[in-house]
């Protein structure tokens, strides 16, 4: 078998195509299936199966679209209660594709319905572990309390994860290759490696989960200091349980307005241009969530700041960027919330207040400083002793906590989040200037 790993870096997502002669099985495909179709054409092969390790919280899968367009059989655990046409795939179930044998292991812990796909050919074994086993970590167990229709308590799932790691994986060989669905940067775990694969033997040596034999200690470590849960996670679980609509059809009718010159808008505007362009001029009601580079975690922050079913419009850099933006929004299933997408024409747009760094450094007490980093970051240490800490994903709901008797300076750890945070604060607070410290925060680390 030949295994092709695909990576979508903004969501730290890995998906897989397993070439079995002239047939292909996919594991946990992303929203846009084009790359899988191109891979199939390059190898003169047919996609015949799609395995879903669980209903994903952090991205929308294209499994239903692939089924409709290729006829591929969809496989998922019976515990999912999937609403799309599928075959159940649980402990003991076997699927033979070419010379490759696929078997299922129920591996609950991240979710109650998680499975690991075991692919074997001759002496080779590959483990597609979904969000159960990562490189260097295991999946977080706290997403299903409030995410999706199928609820499960974090303590119960943490206990299930302990059993999965200490019992279920026991008989598998050390030379089995582990292929997870996420790497570093995903919010589905806390300390995973950026590596895309490892051997099971290496994980048994180096992954804390295989080296914590006491159940209580395992659970305490697993539950401690997990990242925040974005608004969109539960929404995506339900989309994936039902099966998402065709990508191109779902974005085809979103209106595009080129060179728009209307300043006023009642819509919430998500302006995705670089911060310099945003600060030089933007529409009213705008939040600056940049989406021009792979390292811009646009999808994560869009789904953390904007709630599911909350309508918004977007500003793009240019026409080509507008097309790319629609695809990125659809990665988390938010395309149905987009009312319109704009590029900006000539207008005396709203300009952001620019911080005088010299004055700021000389008199920090003259400013209200808002630290919008995550809780784990601020617990590790503040850059400014008297900073008010409100994580970015909570900022809209907690804006009333920010005093307005002094100018406000917003900072994060490097500048990307503070561009968004300062634009949110400036939208809500008009009584005093609101500034973005930007990358100047590096001088205070």
MOJO-V343743 format. One record per residue. RES is the residue in one letter. OMEGA is omega in degrees with one decimal (* if undefined). NEAR is the number of other ideal C-beta (glycine too) atoms within 10 Angstrom. Layout:
res->RES omega->OMEGA near->NEAR
res->RES omega->OMEGA near->NEAR
//
This chain:
res->X omega->175.5 near->19
res->X omega->-177.6 near->12
res->X omega->176.4 near->17
res->X omega->177.3 near->16
res->X omega->175.1 near->12
res->X omega->-179.8 near->16
res->X omega->169.5 near->13
res->X omega->-167.8 near->18
res->X omega->-178.1 near->13
res->X omega->177.8 near->18
res->X omega->-180.0 near->25
res->X omega->-173.6 near->22
res->X omega->172.7 near->25
res->X omega->170.3 near->21
res->X omega->-168.0 near->23
res->X omega->167.3 near->23
res->X omega->178.3 near->21
res->X omega->-178.8 near->25
res->X omega->-177.7 near->20
res->X omega->-173.5 near->21
res->X omega->178.3 near->13
res->X omega->177.7 near->12
res->X omega->-176.2 near->18
res->X omega->168.2 near->27
res->X omega->177.0 near->26
res->X omega->175.0 near->28
res->X omega->173.8 near->26
res->X omega->-178.8 near->27
res->X omega->177.2 near->25
res->X omega->-171.9 near->22
res->X omega->-177.8 near->24
res->X omega->-175.7 near->18
res->X omega->-172.4 near->23
res->X omega->-175.7 near->12
res->X omega->178.4 near->15
res->X omega->177.3 near->24
res->X omega->178.4 near->15
res->X omega->177.9 near->10
res->X omega->179.4 near->17
res->X omega->179.9 near->21
res->X omega->179.4 near->9
res->X omega->-177.0 near->10
res->X omega->179.2 near->16
res->X omega->-174.8 near->7
res->X omega->-178.3 near->18
res->X omega->175.3 near->12
res->X omega->-174.8 near->23
res->X omega->-176.7 near->19
res->X omega->171.5 near->24
res->X omega->177.4 near->27
res->X omega->174.7 near->26
res->X omega->-177.0 near->29
res->X omega->176.8 near->27
res->X omega->173.9 near->27
res->X omega->-171.2 near->26
res->X omega->179.5 near->25
res->X omega->-168.3 near->26
res->X omega->175.4 near->25
res->X omega->177.7 near->29
res->X omega->-179.0 near->25
res->X omega->178.8 near->25
res->X omega->-172.8 near->25
res->X omega->-177.5 near->25
res->X omega->177.3 near->23
res->X omega->-179.9 near->22
res->X omega->177.4 near->20
res->X omega->-177.4 near->19
res->X omega->-174.5 near->14
res->X omega->-177.5 near->13
res->X omega->-174.5 near->19
res->X omega->-179.0 near->10
res->X omega->176.6 near->21
res->X omega->178.6 near->18
res->X omega->179.9 near->21
res->X omega->176.5 near->25
res->X omega->178.2 near->26
res->X omega->175.2 near->26
res->X omega->-178.5 near->15
res->X omega->178.4 near->17
res->X omega->-172.2 near->24
res->X omega->-174.5 near->12
res->X omega->-178.9 near->22
res->X omega->177.4 near->12
res->X omega->178.7 near->17
res->X omega->-175.8 near->11
res->X omega->169.5 near->20
res->X omega->179.2 near->12
res->X omega->-175.8 near->14
res->X omega->-175.2 near->27
res->X omega->-178.0 near->15
res->X omega->175.9 near->12
res->X omega->179.3 near->9
res->X omega->-175.6 near->17
res->X omega->174.0 near->10
res->X omega->178.8 near->19
res->X omega->177.2 near->10
res->X omega->-173.2 near->19
res->X omega->178.1 near->17
res->X omega->-175.8 near->11
res->X omega->177.7 near->22
res->X omega->178.3 near->16
res->X omega->176.0 near->24
res->X omega->-176.4 near->16
res->X omega->169.3 near->22
res->X omega->171.2 near->22
res->X omega->-175.2 near->21
res->X omega->-179.3 near->30
res->X omega->179.4 near->23
res->X omega->171.8 near->26
res->X omega->174.9 near->30
res->X omega->-179.5 near->32
res->X omega->-174.1 near->20
res->X omega->-179.4 near->24
res->X omega->171.9 near->27
res->X omega->170.1 near->30
res->X omega->179.4 near->23
res->X omega->178.7 near->27
res->X omega->179.6 near->18
res->X omega->-178.9 near->26
res->X omega->171.6 near->17
res->X omega->-174.4 near->14
res->X omega->-177.5 near->8
res->X omega->-176.3 near->7
res->X omega->177.4 near->14
res->X omega->175.3 near->18
res->X omega->-179.6 near->22
res->X omega->175.7 near->26
res->X omega->-164.4 near->27
res->X omega->178.9 near->29
res->X omega->178.6 near->27
res->X omega->178.3 near->27
res->X omega->-178.1 near->30
res->X omega->173.8 near->34
res->X omega->173.5 near->30
res->X omega->179.9 near->23
res->X omega->-176.2 near->21
res->X omega->171.3 near->21
res->X omega->-176.4 near->31
res->X omega->179.8 near->30
res->X omega->-176.3 near->26
res->X omega->-170.0 near->27
res->X omega->-174.9 near->20
res->X omega->-171.7 near->24
res->X omega->175.0 near->25
res->X omega->-177.1 near->16
res->X omega->-175.3 near->10
res->X omega->175.6 near->22
res->X omega->-177.1 near->23
res->X omega->-179.9 near->13
res->X omega->-175.2 near->16
res->X omega->174.3 near->10
res->X omega->-178.1 near->19
res->X omega->-176.4 near->13
res->X omega->-179.3 near->17
res->X omega->178.4 near->14
res->X omega->179.7 near->15
res->X omega->176.1 near->27
res->X omega->176.1 near->21
res->X omega->177.4 near->19
res->X omega->178.9 near->22
res->X omega->177.9 near->25
res->X omega->179.4 near->23
res->X omega->179.0 near->13
res->X omega->-175.9 near->25
res->X omega->-174.4 near->24
res->X omega->-175.9 near->15
res->X omega->-168.6 near->9
res->X omega->-177.8 near->19
res->X omega->-170.0 near->22
res->X omega->-171.0 near->8
res->X omega->-176.2 near->7
res->X omega->-174.0 near->17
res->X omega->179.7 near->13
res->X omega->-176.6 near->12
res->X omega->174.2 near->12
res->X omega->-179.7 near->20
res->X omega->180.0 near->16
res->X omega->177.1 near->25
res->X omega->-178.9 near->26
res->X omega->178.2 near->30
res->X omega->179.0 near->27
res->X omega->172.0 near->25
res->X omega->-177.4 near->21
res->X omega->-178.7 near->15
res->X omega->176.4 near->15
res->X omega->176.8 near->23
res->X omega->178.3 near->23
res->X omega->175.9 near->27
res->X omega->-174.5 near->25
res->X omega->-174.9 near->18
res->X omega->-177.1 near->13
res->X omega->179.0 near->23
res->X omega->173.7 near->18
res->X omega->179.9 near->10
res->X omega->-176.9 near->14
res->X omega->179.8 near->15
res->X omega->179.3 near->17
res->X omega->171.1 near->20
res->X omega->177.3 near->16
res->X omega->177.5 near->21
res->X omega->178.0 near->14
res->X omega->178.0 near->17
res->X omega->177.4 near->26
res->X omega->179.1 near->16
res->X omega->-165.7 near->11
res->X omega->-177.4 near->13
res->X omega->-176.3 near->23
res->X omega->-173.8 near->13
res->X omega->178.5 near->22
res->X omega->-175.6 near->16
res->X omega->175.7 near->12
res->X omega->-171.1 near->18
res->X omega->178.9 near->9
res->X omega->-174.2 near->10
res->X omega->-178.7 near->13
res->X omega->178.6 near->10
res->X omega->177.8 near->11
res->X omega->-177.7 near->21
res->X omega->179.8 near->19
res->X omega->-179.2 near->12
res->X omega->-177.1 near->17
res->X omega->-176.9 near->28
res->X omega->-174.6 near->15
res->X omega->168.5 near->9
res->X omega->173.1 near->10
res->X omega->179.6 near->17
res->X omega->177.1 near->16
res->X omega->179.4 near->15
res->X omega->179.0 near->19
res->X omega->-179.2 near->24
res->X omega->-168.4 near->17
res->X omega->-172.1 near->26
res->X omega->179.6 near->23
res->X omega->178.2 near->19
res->X omega->-179.8 near->21
res->X omega->175.7 near->26
res->X omega->-178.2 near->23
res->X omega->176.2 near->17
res->X omega->-177.2 near->23
res->X omega->176.5 near->26
res->X omega->-179.7 near->21
res->X omega->-173.5 near->14
res->X omega->-175.3 near->21
res->X omega->176.8 near->20
res->X omega->175.8 near->17
res->X omega->-174.3 near->14
res->X omega->-174.4 near->21
res->X omega->178.3 near->13
res->X omega->-175.6 near->9
res->X omega->-179.8 near->19
res->X omega->-171.3 near->19
res->X omega->-172.2 near->10
res->X omega->177.3 near->6
res->X omega->-175.1 near->19
res->X omega->175.8 near->10
res->X omega->178.5 near->15
res->X omega->-179.3 near->16
res->X omega->176.2 near->13
res->X omega->179.1 near->11
res->X omega->-177.4 near->18
res->X omega->179.4 near->12
res->X omega->-177.6 near->12
res->X omega->-173.7 near->14
res->X omega->176.3 near->7
res->X omega->174.5 near->16
res->X omega->-179.3 near->8
res->X omega->162.0 near->17
res->X omega->-178.7 near->18
res->X omega->171.9 near->23
res->X omega->-178.1 near->28
res->X omega->-170.2 near->28
res->X omega->179.9 near->27
res->X omega->177.3 near->24
res->X omega->-172.5 near->17
res->X omega->179.7 near->21
res->X omega->178.8 near->10
res->X omega->178.5 near->18
res->X omega->-177.1 near->27
res->X omega->178.8 near->20
res->X omega->176.9 near->14
res->X omega->-178.8 near->17
res->X omega->176.5 near->23
res->X omega->171.7 near->21
res->X omega->176.5 near->14
res->X omega->-174.5 near->17
res->X omega->168.6 near->25
res->X omega->-177.9 near->26
res->X omega->174.7 near->27
res->X omega->-172.0 near->28
res->X omega->-178.5 near->23
res->X omega->-179.5 near->24
res->X omega->-177.5 near->16
res->X omega->177.5 near->12
res->X omega->-178.1 near->10
res->X omega->171.1 near->11
res->X omega->-177.6 near->18
res->X omega->-173.1 near->21
res->X omega->-176.1 near->25
res->X omega->-179.3 near->24
res->X omega->-175.6 near->21
res->X omega->172.7 near->22
res->X omega->-179.0 near->26
res->X omega->176.2 near->26
res->X omega->-177.4 near->25
res->X omega->-178.9 near->24
res->X omega->-177.2 near->23
res->X omega->175.1 near->15
res->X omega->178.3 near->18
res->X omega->173.8 near->9
res->X omega->-175.6 near->11
res->X omega->177.5 near->12
res->X omega->170.4 near->19
res->X omega->-176.1 near->24
res->X omega->171.6 near->27
res->X omega->178.7 near->25
res->X omega->178.5 near->24
res->X omega->-178.2 near->19
res->X omega->-175.6 near->12
res->X omega->-178.6 near->13
res->X omega->178.4 near->9
res->X omega->178.6 near->17
res->X omega->178.4 near->20
res->X omega->179.5 near->13
res->X omega->-179.0 near->16
res->X omega->-179.2 near->23
res->X omega->177.0 near->20
res->X omega->-178.9 near->15
res->X omega->178.0 near->22
res->X omega->-178.9 near->29
res->X omega->178.7 near->24
res->X omega->178.5 near->24
res->X omega->173.7 near->27
res->X omega->-177.4 near->22
res->X omega->-174.7 near->24
res->X omega->-179.9 near->21
res->X omega->-179.6 near->14
res->X omega->-175.9 near->17
res->X omega->-179.2 near->20
res->X omega->-176.0 near->14
res->X omega->175.1 near->17
res->X omega->-174.4 near->25
res->X omega->150.5 near->23
res->X omega->-172.5 near->17
res->X omega->174.3 near->23
res->X omega->-178.0 near->12
res->X omega->-180.0 near->8
res->X omega->172.4 near->13
res->X omega->-174.5 near->8
res->X omega->177.9 near->17
res->X omega->178.7 near->16
res->X omega->178.1 near->11
res->X omega->175.0 near->22
res->X omega->-178.5 near->15
res->X omega->-175.8 near->12
res->X omega->170.6 near->20
res->X omega->-173.4 near->11
res->X omega->-178.7 near->13
res->X omega->178.8 near->8
res->X omega->179.5 near->11
res->X omega->-179.0 near->17
res->X omega->-176.6 near->11
res->X omega->-175.0 near->9
res->X omega->-179.9 near->9
res->X omega->-177.1 near->14
res->X omega->-177.5 near->8
res->X omega->-176.0 near->11
res->X omega->166.1 near->21
res->X omega->-177.2 near->20
res->X omega->-178.7 near->24
res->X omega->179.4 near->27
res->X omega->-174.8 near->24
res->X omega->175.6 near->26
res->X omega->179.2 near->24
res->X omega->-176.5 near->19
res->X omega->-179.1 near->13
res->X omega->178.8 near->14
res->X omega->-177.8 near->16
res->X omega->175.9 near->17
res->X omega->179.0 near->11
res->X omega->177.4 near->9
res->X omega->177.8 near->7
res->X omega->172.5 near->15
res->X omega->179.8 near->19
res->X omega->-171.9 near->17
res->X omega->-173.5 near->7
res->X omega->-179.5 near->10
res->X omega->172.3 near->20
res->X omega->-176.0 near->16
res->X omega->174.7 near->17
res->X omega->-179.0 near->22
res->X omega->-175.2 near->20
res->X omega->-176.2 near->24
res->X omega->177.6 near->20
res->X omega->-167.6 near->17
res->X omega->-178.0 near->24
res->X omega->-177.7 near->17
res->X omega->-173.9 near->10
res->X omega->-174.4 near->11
res->X omega->-178.6 near->15
res->X omega->179.6 near->8
res->X omega->-176.1 near->11
res->X omega->178.4 near->18
res->X omega->-179.2 near->11
res->X omega->179.2 near->13
res->X omega->179.0 near->7
res->X omega->170.4 near->13
res->X omega->-174.0 near->18
res->X omega->175.7 near->23
res->X omega->-178.7 near->26
res->X omega->177.0 near->32
res->X omega->172.1 near->26
res->X omega->-178.6 near->26
res->X omega->-176.9 near->18
res->X omega->176.3 near->13
res->X omega->-177.5 near->17
res->X omega->-177.7 near->22
res->X omega->-178.3 near->25
res->X omega->173.7 near->29
res->X omega->177.4 near->25
res->X omega->-175.9 near->28
res->X omega->-179.4 near->28
res->X omega->178.8 near->31
res->X omega->176.7 near->24
res->X omega->-179.5 near->22
res->X omega->-179.5 near->25
res->X omega->178.2 near->23
res->X omega->-174.5 near->17
res->X omega->-174.3 near->12
res->X omega->-178.6 near->16
res->X omega->-173.0 near->9
res->X omega->-177.8 near->8
res->X omega->176.9 near->18
res->X omega->176.0 near->16
res->X omega->-175.3 near->26
res->X omega->173.6 near->24
res->X omega->177.7 near->30
res->X omega->176.1 near->26
res->X omega->-177.3 near->22
res->X omega->174.4 near->16
res->X omega->177.0 near->16
res->X omega->-179.8 near->21
res->X omega->178.3 near->12
res->X omega->-175.8 near->10
res->X omega->-179.6 near->13
res->X omega->* near->8
//
